[in-house]
Amino acid sequence: MSVIQQVALAPRLNYSKQLLRDVMDTLQRCGIDAEKDGDTKYSLIKRQYTIMFCMEALAKVRQALESIRGMDQIPNNVPPTIGVLRAVGVQLSSEFPHCNNTLCELAVHLGSVSMDSALLRRIDIKYSGTRSEDMIKKSRMMAEKKIRKLYPNFTTIPQ
């Protein structure tokens, strides 16, 4: 990519990384130990699972974004993250609406970065759906593993 193309995409990618950090910081501050009045054991575990899953998924998105060393890597690394961000946003919509709004903004923003990059490079980005699915599956498995470690006698993991 030319310097002009990199100048157009690099600041937008950095802004995207900052939005992601903001959401992860918010979830980290809320923590998995925060109980609400009237929580049942099941609702507490469900909330903890949701936060763990979301943190795992967002860590994978962060890893994908941080692995970009050149603007030519955007079309391969960014599109799979968009589906993950949407899935996480849905999970957070009731408990953390602000995070959901930020993730929606981030998904749209990364979508425009991906499309601009792909158009500049004329790259086909169809395969990103399977990579998104894989990131989500791995995040669910990690969250389930952590919940099972916290609650070894709890048989049903809420999702």
N, C-alpha and C positions, 0 to 999 in steps of 0.2 A: 504494500500500500504506500501511497505517496505521503509526504509530510502533511499535505493539506487534508487528506483523508484522516490521518491519525489525529490531527489537531481537532477535527470535528467530532471524533468518536471518544477519544481518551477522557476529556472532562465529563462527558455524559456517563461513561463507565465508572469513573471515580465517584460521581454523585450517586449512582446506583449502589455502589459498595457502602457509601455512607448511610443510605436509607436502610440497607440490610443490617448494618451495625446498630442503628437506632432501634429496630424491632427486636433484635437479639438482646440488646441491653435492657429493653423494657421487660421482656420475658424473664430474663435473668433476675432482674430486681423483684419481680412478682414471685419468683421461685416456686418450687414444687411443694414446699412445706406450708404455703399459705392456706389456712383453713378459713372457710366462711361460716357465719352463724347458720345453724340448722343443717350443716352438711351431714349426710349419711356417710358411712364407710365407702359405699359404692360411688357416691358422687365425688368424694375426695379422691379416690383412686382414678376415677374417670378423668378428673381435672389434671391430676398428676401425669397420667398417661398422655393426655392431649399436649401438655406443655413439653413433656419429654420427646414425643414424636415431632412436634414442631421445631424444637431446638435441634434435634438430629437432622431433620430435613433442611433447615436453614443453614446448618453447618456444612452440609453437602453443597448447597448453593454457594455459600461463601468460598468453599474449596474450589468449585468450578470457576468462579469469578477471579479468585486470586491466582489461579493457574495460568491465566492469560498473560503471556509474555510479549505478544505482538498483536496488532490489530487484525492480522490475518487469522488468528485463532478464535475470534468472536463468533463467526458463523457455526463453528463446531461446538463451542463450550456454552454459549449463552442460551440458545433456544430450548434445550432440555430443562433449564432452570425455571422457565416461565410456567410450565405445567405444575412443577413442584410448588412454586409460590402461590398459585391459584388453589391448590389442594390445602396448603397450610392456612391460607386466608379463610377458607371455608371452615376449617377446624376452629379458628380463633374468633369467628364472627360474633358469637354470642357473648363470650367471656371478655374478649379484648377487641372491641370494635375499632379502636384507634389503630391497633396493629393490623387489623384486616384492611383498613383504608390505606395504610402505608404500603402494605403488600400489593394491593391492587394498583396503586400508583407505580410501584416498583416493577410489577409485571408489564404494565403498559409501557413504561420507560424502557425496559430491557427489550421489549418487543420492537420498539422503534429503532433501538441501537442494532438489534439483530437484522432487521430488514434493511436498514441503511447499509450495514456492513455487507450483507449478502448481495444487495444490489450493486454495491461498488465492486464486489468480487465475482458476482454472477454465480453464486454457489447455491445448490439445491439443499434445503434444510428439512426435508421430509422425515428423516429418521429420528428426529429429536423426541418424538412421542415415546418410543421404546426406552430411550435413556431416561426420560422423566419418570416413567413407570418404574424403572429399576431403582432410581434414587428414592422414590416413595416407599417401595417394598423394603429396601434396606433400612430406612428410617423407622418404619413400623416394627421391624424385627428388633432393632436396637432398643426402642422404647418398651416393647413387650419384655425384653430381657431384663431391663432395669426395673420394671414394675414387678416382675416375678422375683427379683432379688430382694426388693423392698417388702413384698407381701408373698412369701413362699406358700402360705396356706390358702391363698385366694385363688380359686380355680378358674374363674371367668374374667378375662381381661376385657374391659369395656372399650369399645371403639366407636 
